[in-house]
Structures are given as C-alpha cells and as structure tokens.
Amino acid sequence: MKKTCLILIFTLLFFILSACAFADLSYTLSEDNTMAINYRLAFENPNQDVSSYLSHIGAFWAQQGMAIYADNETATLTGEKTQSFESAKEAAVAFADVFTSQSTIFSDVSFLYTPTFSMDTYNLSANVSLIDVIRQDESQIMPADQVAALENSAGQGTYTVSITLPGEVTATNADSRDGRTCTWQLNYGENKTLTLETQKENTANIQKFNDLESTANRNATLLVICGIIALGCIVIIASSVIIRRIKRTRASKVRIKHFR
C-alpha cells in the first residue's frame, strides 16, 4: 500500500488530539480545460498547538504547488491550486494524475475520458478510506494509548470530498449534489467507493455539422433549381429548333409548289 502524504490533512497529532477537525477536499475539472484543487482544514475549539500544526500542513501544501491562506484566529487553513490546459485530453490526464499520485487518499482509481464528435464522457471510480490517517512510516513509533486517542479524535471529525466534472451528471453515488458538484461524506474507518459519470455535448462540433448540413441542403436546392432552369432552357432551345425546322420545311414545300 503506497504512502499517503495527504494523511497530514486528517491526522491530528498527539499534541492536538483534543481538537476536532473538519476537512473538505474539492477537485474540479471545468469545461474550459481548467483544473482546480481546493483543500480546507479547520479545527473546533483548538488548543495552543493547533497554529503550529497548521503551519506544518501549510508548508506541505505549498510544496505541492498550492497557494496557502491561513487564519490563526479561526484555526482555518486553505490551499488552492489552479491549472489550465490547451485541450480536454491534457486536462483529463492531469486530473487522473491527481487521483493516482503518491499524495492521494484514493486507491483503485479508474478515470476514463472518452471523446466523440458529438459527446465527451467522463467516468470516475475510486476507493477512499480514512483508516489511513493513522498509518505510520516504518521509522515512526507511536504508543498504543496515543493511537487510541488519535482514532477517537479522528472519529469525531467531519470530512467531505467534492468532485466536479464537465457536462451533466448522468450517474453517481454521491451523498449530495449541487448542480454538477457531487459531494461524499466520509467517516473515519469507513471504506467507500466514489462513482461519478458525466457527459458533455460538443456544441461547437454539433454547430459546425449543422452549418455544413444546412449549407449542403442549400447547395442541393440551388443545384435542383439550376437543373430545372437548365432543363427549361434546353426545352426552349429544342422547341425553337424544332419550330424553325418545321417553318423551313413548310417554306420549302411552298416554294416547290410555286415552282411547279
């Protein structure tokens, strides 16, 4: 099992076990090929060591390229990171990397981006378990009583994961939805599978197709009209030729009769 660096978001070290934590993780992939990651960590009734703890967490988030905003008065720490990409495929690859990196809390991740001419489909499935918040490095030793206190404190916390993908939500097992944003409530010690599928219409491609179809229909109509006009002209010309020949034939007969 790979190490989970983001356990720092949830782990209440033994010196702040009495402070209950609230953690919100938000992952957004926008239709303009922008990816945004937002973390928020807050403590209720924090003790004097919380500010030091938040400073360590903020330093770790900064190493991940996040912009850090700390409010020591409310014991709240926020981390934000936004990236823009040239194409939907590049954005989808970067989004998948976030969920499968060494610093993720997710496992067994499957993220599929399936583009077609008229519709793009996004499909995410991932497991998450906050049991990992007390997983320790081999070099760490924590007394059993402190582990028990840590588990008790973690069990009283509130944790959410929110995910937003392009298009309309077509399937999800989220606990709640706000528009295209799906949110899951996580409890310590619970294994949960997150599933989300969305579909986005490629309106630009559809419009181009409609425009081409409309142009083709207009051209077909013009060809039919031109064909009718050309046929009419042929009929007129042919009629004129026939009429002239008839007149010439009659005139010849008249001349022959007079000659006799």
Residue pairs with C-beta under 8 A, 6 or more apart in sequence:
1 107
1 135
2 102
3 102
3 135
3 137
4 103
4 104
4 105
4 132
4 135
5 60
5 102
5 103
6 25
6 103
6 104
6 105
7 105
7 132
7 133
7 135
8 56
8 57
8 60
9 23
9 25
9 39
9 41
9 57
9 105
10 21
10 23
10 105
10 130
10 133
10 154
10 157
10 159
10 188
11 133
11 134
11 150
11 154
12 19
12 21
12 150
12 153
12 154
12 157
13 53
13 150
14 142
14 146
14 149
14 150
15 49
15 53
16 43
16 46
16 47
16 49
16 50
16 53
17 146
17 149
17 150
17 152
17 153
18 45
18 47
18 153
19 43
19 44
19 45
19 46
19 47
19 50
19 75
19 153
20 43
20 44
20 45
20 153
20 156
20 157
21 41
21 42
21 43
21 44
21 153
21 154
21 157
21 158
22 40
22 41
22 42
22 43
22 44
22 157
22 158
22 159
23 39
23 40
23 41
23 42
23 157
23 158
23 159
23 160
24 38
24 39
24 40
24 159
24 160
24 162
25 38
25 39
25 105
25 159
25 160
25 161
25 162
26 36
26 37
26 38
26 39
26 40
26 161
26 162
26 163
26 164
27 35
27 36
27 37
27 95
27 98
27 99
27 161
27 162
27 163
27 164
28 34
28 35
28 36
28 37
28 38
28 163
28 164
28 181
29 35
29 91
29 92
29 95
29 122
29 164
29 165
29 166
30 36
30 164
30 166
31 166
31 167
31 200
32 84
33 84
33 85
33 86
33 87
33 88
33 90
33 91
34 82
34 83
34 84
34 85
34 91
35 82
35 83
35 84
35 85
35 91
35 94
35 95
35 98
36 80
36 81
36 82
37 66
37 79
37 80
37 81
37 82
37 98
38 78
38 79
38 80
38 81
39 61
39 66
39 77
39 78
39 79
39 80
40 76
40 77
40 78
40 79
41 54
41 57
41 76
41 77
41 78
42 74
42 75
42 76
42 77
43 50
43 75
43 76
46 75
50 75
51 72
51 75
54 70
54 72
54 75
54 77
55 70
57 77
58 68
58 70
58 77
58 79
61 68
61 77
61 79
62 68
62 79
64 79
64 81
64 103
65 81
66 79
66 80
66 81
67 79
67 80
67 81
68 77
68 78
68 79
69 77
69 78
69 79
69 80
70 76
70 77
70 78
71 77
83 94
85 91
85 94
88 113
88 115
88 120
88 166
89 113
89 115
92 111
92 113
92 122
93 113
95 111
96 109
96 111
96 113
98 104
99 106
99 109
99 111
99 124
99 126
100 106
100 109
100 111
105 128
105 130
105 132
106 126
106 127
106 128
106 194
107 126
107 127
107 128
107 129
108 125
108 126
108 127
109 124
109 125
109 126
109 127
110 123
110 124
110 125
110 126
111 122
111 123
111 124
111 125
111 126
112 121
112 122
112 123
112 124
113 120
113 121
113 122
114 120
114 121
114 122
114 123
115 121
115 202
116 202
117 202
117 205
117 209
118 201
118 202
118 205
118 206
118 209
119 199
119 200
119 201
119 202
120 166
120 167
120 199
120 200
120 202
121 167
121 197
121 198
121 199
121 200
122 165
122 166
122 167
122 196
122 197
122 198
122 199
122 200
123 196
123 197
124 163
124 165
124 194
124 195
124 196
124 197
125 193
125 194
125 195
125 196
126 193
126 194
127 191
127 192
127 193
127 194
128 161
128 184
128 186
128 191
128 192
128 193
128 194
129 189
129 190
129 191
129 192
130 154
130 159
130 186
130 187
130 188
130 189
130 190
131 188
131 189
131 191
133 150
133 154
133 188
134 142
134 147
134 150
134 151
134 154
136 142
142 150
151 188
151 189
154 188
155 187
155 188
155 189
157 188
158 185
159 185
159 186
159 187
159 188
160 183
160 184
160 185
160 186
161 183
161 184
161 186
161 194
162 181
162 182
162 183
162 184
163 174
163 181
163 182
163 194
163 196
164 180
164 181
164 182
165 180
165 196
165 198
166 198
166 200
167 180
167 198
167 199
167 200
167 201
168 180
168 198
168 199
168 200
169 177
169 180
169 182
169 196
169 197
169 198
170 197
170 198
170 199
171 195
171 196
171 197
172 182
172 195
172 196
172 197
173 193
173 194
173 195
174 182
174 183
174 184
174 194
174 196
175 183
175 184
175 185
176 182
176 183
176 185
177 183
180 198
182 196
184 192
184 194
186 192
